[in-house]
C-alpha cells in the first residue's frame, strides 16, 4: 500500500460518507470550515504521512461533513513550498482527497493585488495561473494511474464553475474581480520592481500557494474553481509596508461575503 492509499484508508475509517467536493482554505479563510455541519475534525498531526501547517492563520486540520447539502472535506490550513516542504508534500493532500472520492475542488487564497484597479478586500475568481515558482509538482516519474505524463492546462480553472461563481456573486450583490494569479515561492513579499514585472507578464494577483495544488488537481482529473481574497495591494502600489497581520485583518473584514459566495457556489456544484 502506498502512502496515498494508507492515508486515505485511515481517513475512510473516520468518516461515514465519501466527500464530493474538496476545499483548500487559505490564510484567514479557514472560517468556512466552521460552517460545515456534523463536522468530523482530524488534526494533521494525527494523519499518517501528513505534514503539519506552520503558518499563523492556518488551523491545521481536515474537516469532513455537510456544506449546503454536499459532502465536503476541507483543509483548514494548507502547506506551502516556502515552509521547506517538497512539491510532492505540498500537493499530497490533493492526491488524498482524490482517493477519498472528490471530483471537484475549490481552492482559496489570500493574495496581493497586482492589477492597480483592484482594492484590498476584493474577491477575485481565478481565470488562469502563472507558475513562477521554478518548480513543478509533476517532475519525476509519472504514475499513469494518477494522470497522464503531459496534462493539458489550457482550462486549469473550470469555465463552468467560474460562470457559476459570477452568477452567484451577482445574485448576492457581491462585487467580484476575475483575473490571473501568479504563484511565487515566497516567503519574502515581492519588491516593487518584481510587481511591475508581474504586471507586464499579465498577472492580476500574486501569492505563495495554489499553483502546485491546481497542477496536481488537473493531473488527477479534478474540476477546479479558484477564489483569491485580495488582502493587500502588492509592493510599490501604495506607500506602506506589507505584513501578514494586514492579510489576516483584510480576510476578517470580507469573511461574510466570502462565506456567502462559497456556500452559494457549493449548493449548485
SELO-132852 format. One line per 5 residues: number of its first residue (from 1); their letters; for each residue x, y, z of C-alpha. Coordinates in nm, 4 decimals, decimal comma. Each point is the difference from the previous one (the first is absolute). Layout:
BEGIN
NUM) A) X Y Z | ...
END
This chain:
BEGIN
1) XXXXX) 0,0000 0,0000 0,0000 | 0,1481 0,3369 -0,0995 | -0,0144 0,3104 0,2217 | -0,3050 0,1469 -0,1764 | -0,1985 -0,3221 0,0438
6) XXXXX) 0,1159 -0,0340 0,3606 | -0,1102 0,3526 0,0879 | -0,3317 -0,0313 -0,1853 | -0,0704 -0,3309 0,1742 | 0,0654 0,1595 0,3409
11) XXXXX) -0,2399 0,2864 -0,0785 | -0,2713 -0,2246 -0,1469 | -0,0160 -0,1747 0,3367 | -0,0763 0,3381 0,1621 | -0,2883 0,1126 -0,2219
16) XXXXX) -0,3392 -0,1380 -0,0982 | -0,0391 0,1399 -0,3502 | 0,2456 0,0642 -0,2808 | 0,0491 0,3712 -0,0749 | -0,1021 0,1387 -0,3410
21) XXXXX) 0,1773 0,3368 0,0236 | 0,3405 0,0915 0,1400 | 0,0665 0,3445 0,1461 | 0,3446 0,1482 0,0566 | -0,0296 0,2998 0,2316
26) XXXXX) 0,2752 0,2610 -0,0067 | 0,1315 0,2538 0,2518 | -0,2835 0,1440 0,2077 | -0,2627 -0,1904 -0,2018 | -0,0237 -0,3106 0,2183
31) XXXXX) -0,3189 0,1476 0,1465 | -0,1924 -0,1808 -0,2763 | 0,0757 -0,3327 0,1686 | -0,1986 0,1195 0,3028 | -0,3115 0,0002 -0,2217
36) XXXXX) 0,0236 -0,3739 -0,0667 | -0,2804 -0,1948 0,1662 | 0,0535 -0,3205 0,1989 | 0,3753 0,0593 -0,0225 | 0,2612 -0,2670 0,0498
41) XXXXX) 0,3312 0,1736 0,0674 | 0,3289 -0,1817 -0,0440 | 0,3161 0,1932 0,1005 | 0,2828 -0,0260 -0,2521 | 0,2386 -0,1299 0,2647
46) XXXXX) -0,2223 -0,3073 0,0450 | -0,0135 -0,0874 -0,3719 | 0,2620 -0,2449 -0,1303 | 0,2411 0,1526 -0,2551 | -0,1491 0,3503 0,0416
51) XXXXX) 0,2243 0,2994 0,0598 | -0,0970 0,2695 0,2527 | -0,0954 0,3587 -0,0872 | 0,2333 0,2510 0,1675 | -0,1541 0,3314 -0,1058
56) XXXXX) -0,2081 0,2340 0,2173 | -0,3625 0,0046 -0,1146 | 0,0056 -0,3693 -0,0997 | -0,1792 -0,2283 0,2507 | 0,1620 -0,3202 -0,1249
61) XXXXX) -0,2779 -0,2563 -0,0334 | -0,2263 -0,1770 -0,2462 | -0,3714 0,0585 0,0536 | -0,2505 -0,2462 -0,1465 | -0,3761 0,0572 -0,0070
66) XXXXX) -0,2882 0,1623 -0,1860 | 0,0010 0,3488 -0,1534 | -0,3162 0,1194 -0,1759 | -0,1119 -0,3597 -0,0418 | 0,3287 -0,1197 -0,1530
71) XXXXX) 0,2539 -0,2342 0,1553 | 0,3268 0,1890 0,0308 | 0,3490 -0,0289 0,1392 | 0,1731 0,3257 0,0879 | 0,3681 0,0646 0,0590
76) XXXXX) -0,0084 0,2564 0,2793 | 0,3521 0,1171 -0,0697 | 0,2269 -0,1025 -0,2869 | 0,3678 -0,0761 -0,0541 | 0,2381 0,2306 -0,1815
81) XXXXX) 0,3200 -0,0549 -0,1935 | 0,1635 0,2788 0,2049 | -0,0473 -0,2015 0,3200 | 0,2695 -0,2299 -0,1324 | -0,2304 -0,2750 -0,1226
86) XXXXX) 0,0568 -0,1615 -0,3378 | -0,2547 0,0533 -0,2773 | -0,1052 -0,3616 0,0463 | -0,0781 0,0630 0,3676 | -0,1759 0,3328 -0,0705
91) XXXXX) -0,2363 -0,1708 -0,2454 | -0,0368 -0,3319 0,1862 | -0,3388 0,0982 0,1520 | -0,1450 0,0523 -0,3497 | 0,0950 -0,3578 -0,0903
96) XXXXX) -0,1577 -0,1226 0,3242 | -0,3240 0,1942 -0,0574 | -0,0223 -0,1488 -0,3495 | 0,0488 -0,3479 0,1498 | -0,2803 0,0764 0,2473
101) XXXXX) -0,2401 0,0647 -0,2884 | -0,0099 0,3703 -0,0827 | -0,0575 0,1039 -0,3622 | 0,0026 0,3775 0,0510 | 0,2206 0,2341 0,1988
106) XXXXX) -0,0260 0,3605 0,1156 | 0,3375 0,1515 0,0803 | 0,0195 0,3334 0,1821 | 0,2821 0,2316 0,0950 | 0,0920 0,3435 0,1255
111) XXXXX) 0,1863 0,1856 -0,2747 | 0,1623 0,3328 -0,0706 | -0,1659 0,2190 -0,2599 | 0,2220 0,0607 -0,3032 | -0,2746 0,1499 -0,2180
116) XXXXX) -0,0146 0,3665 0,1021 | -0,3774 0,0059 -0,0507 | -0,0405 -0,2431 0,2909 | -0,0469 0,0941 0,3658 | 0,0796 -0,1838 0,3218
121) XXXXX) -0,3090 -0,1991 0,0920 | -0,0981 -0,0899 -0,3570 | -0,0810 -0,3633 -0,0783 | 0,1485 -0,1291 -0,3264 | -0,1057 -0,3055 -0,1970
126) XXXXX) 0,3199 -0,1528 -0,1376 | -0,0327 -0,0432 -0,3754 | 0,3565 -0,1181 -0,0634 | 0,3350 -0,0328 0,1735 | 0,3712 0,0548 -0,0542
131) XXXXX) 0,2464 -0,2367 0,1637 | 0,2889 0,2252 0,1034 | 0,1319 -0,2384 0,2653 | 0,2750 -0,1571 -0,2091 | -0,1331 -0,3411 0,1037
136) XXXXX) -0,2753 -0,2345 -0,1132 | -0,1610 -0,2686 0,2198 | -0,0151 -0,2435 -0,2951 | 0,3792 -0,0142 -0,0500 | 0,1233 -0,3576 0,0393
141) XXXXX) -0,1443 -0,3365 -0,1022 | -0,3658 0,0136 -0,1059 | -0,2554 -0,2428 0,1431 | -0,2358 -0,0546 -0,2950 | -0,2738 -0,1164 0,2382
146) XXXXX) -0,0100 0,3521 0,1458 | 0,0143 0,2014 -0,3203 | 0,1689 0,0431 -0,3354 | 0,3672 0,0889 -0,0353 | -0,0740 0,3347 -0,1690
151) XXXXX) -0,3270 0,1387 0,1397 | -0,1831 0,2758 -0,1886 | -0,0188 0,3251 0,2011 | -0,1922 0,2060 -0,2572 | -0,3085 -0,0121 0,2241
156) XXXXX) 0,1644 -0,0247 0,3422 | -0,2974 0,1810 0,1536 | -0,3427 -0,1273 -0,1051 | -0,1940 0,2443 -0,2191 | -0,3227 -0,1622 0,1242
161) XXXXX) 0,0861 0,0654 0,3643 | 0,1285 0,3513 -0,0747 | -0,3328 0,0803 -0,1686 | -0,1846 -0,1395 0,3035 | 0,2142 0,2143 0,2312
166) XXXXX) -0,0682 0,3137 -0,2038 | -0,3747 -0,0683 0,0038 | -0,0034 -0,0588 0,3765 | 0,2026 0,3169 0,0655 | -0,2479 0,2017 -0,2069
171) XXXXX) -0,3024 -0,1497 0,1755 | 0,1558 0,0732 0,3418 | 0,1013 0,3523 -0,1070 | 0,3653 -0,0780 0,0726 | 0,2511 0,1858 -0,2148
176) XXXXX) 0,2367 -0,2462 -0,1650 | 0,3178 0,0237 -0,2040 | 0,1270 -0,2655 -0,2392 | 0,3671 -0,0281 -0,0772 | 0,3299 -0,1852 -0,0265
181) XXXXX) 0,1767 -0,1243 0,3127 | 0,3779 -0,0370 0,0034 | 0,1646 -0,2315 0,2503 | 0,3393 0,1000 0,1429 | 0,1928 -0,2027 0,2554
186) XXXXX) 0,0127 0,2651 0,2752 | 0,0365 0,0356 0,2903 | 0,1280 0,3538 -0,0675 | -0,2565 0,2299 -0,1545 | 0,0792 0,1241 -0,3490
191) XXXXX) 0,2002 0,3159 -0,0629 | -0,1656 0,2889 -0,1867 | 0,2146 -0,0886 -0,3049 | -0,1166 -0,3623 0,0130 | -0,3622 0,1158 0,0203
196) XXXXX) 0,0465 0,2165 -0,3104 | 0,1498 -0,3047 -0,1761 | -0,2962 -0,2182 0,1002 | -0,2429 0,2603 -0,1331 | 0,1766 -0,0048 -0,3366
201) XXXXX) -0,0214 -0,3824 0,0058 | -0,3781 0,0272 0,0280 | -0,0538 -0,0660 0,3705 | -0,2884 0,1573 0,1923 | 0,0846 -0,1501 0,3401
206) XXXXX) 0,3023 -0,1644 0,1604 | 0,0338 -0,2549 0,2779 | 0,2108 -0,2821 0,1378 | -0,2313 -0,2989 -0,0440 | -0,2774 -0,1511 -0,2163
211) XXXXX) 0,1969 -0,0574 -0,3230 | 0,1524 -0,3365 0,1059 | -0,3317 -0,1302 0,1346 | -0,1849 0,0961 -0,3184 | 0,2603 -0,1655 -0,2241
216) XXXXX) -0,0410 -0,3248 0,1959 | -0,3788 0,0336 0,0113 | -0,0165 0,0314 -0,3777 | 0,2436 -0,2905 -0,0403 | -0,2423 -0,2010 0,2138
221) XXXXX) -0,2992 0,1026 -0,2149 | -0,1671 0,2238 0,2592 | -0,2175 0,2962 -0,0989 | 0,1411 0,3104 0,1693 | -0,1310 0,3376 0,1129
226) XXXXX) 0,2401 0,2538 0,1496 | -0,0856 0,3088 0,2071 | 0,2530 0,2538 0,1286 | -0,0640 0,2523 0,2729 | 0,2014 0,3086 -0,0945
231) XXXXX) 0,1352 0,0593 0,3500 | 0,2346 0,2873 -0,0857 | 0,1325 0,1825 -0,3007 | 0,3405 -0,1310 -0,1061 | 0,3217 0,1901 0,0698
236) XXXXX) 0,0469 0,3418 -0,1567 | -0,3685 0,0679 -0,0753 | -0,0768 0,1647 0,3350 | 0,2569 0,1784 0,2213 | -0,0081 -0,2496 0,2862
241) XXXXX) 0,1910 -0,3123 0,1065 | -0,1575 -0,3457 -0,0322 | -0,0733 -0,2332 0,2912 | -0,1722 -0,3320 0,0682 | -0,2095 0,1760 0,2668
246) XXXXX) -0,1565 0,2128 -0,2749 | -0,0863 -0,3171 -0,1911 | -0,1863 -0,1437 0,2986 | -0,1753 0,3339 0,0726 | -0,1280 0,0287 -0,3579
251) XXXXX) -0,1242 -0,3586 -0,0219 | -0,1829 0,0574 0,3307 | -0,1685 0,3091 -0,1481 | -0,1272 -0,1798 -0,3123 | -0,0832 -0,3342 0,1587
256) XXXXX) -0,3781 0,0447 -0,0195 | 0,0101 0,0557 -0,3778 | 0,2477 -0,2859 -0,0388 | -0,2174 -0,2386 0,2026 | -0,3194 0,0984 -0,1814
261) XXXXX) 0,1583 -0,0381 -0,3424 | 0,1706 -0,3360 0,0552 | -0,3059 -0,1518 0,1690 | -0,2228 0,1128 -0,2894 | 0,2437 -0,1510 -0,2512
266) XXXX) 0,0261 -0,3314 0,1884 | -0,3779 -0,0301 0,0080 | -0,0158 -0,0153 -0,3801 | 0,3227 -0,1856 -0,0795
END
